Amino acid sequence: MITNEIKSPLENLKKQLKKLDNELKEVHEAIRSENYSEYPVFVAHQENAQIGESLFDRKEYGLDYSINATTIERFKELKIITDERIPAFKEAYGNPSEKFCVFWINGAETHFIFLPFDKK
């Protein structure tokens, strides 16, 4: 559930993701086309999250959030998501050709966020 105190940081994250849409889509498609996963996950964080491969360091690129790329399979390995939750995750994700997933680390809180790619 998104509370009032995280609405503003969430809007900032969404603005940043919109600016990076082309780059994220390219990485997303590469993960899928190279058969690493049908369900890529981007990790947005302000700390030094050690989940996935770093794509954009917030300090280097002047961003609010650093962005890493990983997969749902890696989340299972790390026990961030259980086998029982995978069907609900895939349902929320929807069509991976049209949407992408962000695991947002906001202080002590974490959220899966599913967003459509821009249609250009």
Secondary structure, 3 states (H helix, E strand, C coil): CCCHHHHHHHHHHHHHHHHCHHHHHHHHHHHHHCCCCCCEEEEEECCCCCCCEEEECHHHHCCCCEEEEEEHHHHHHCCCCCHHHHHHHHHHHCCCCCEEEEEEEECCEEEEEEEECCCC
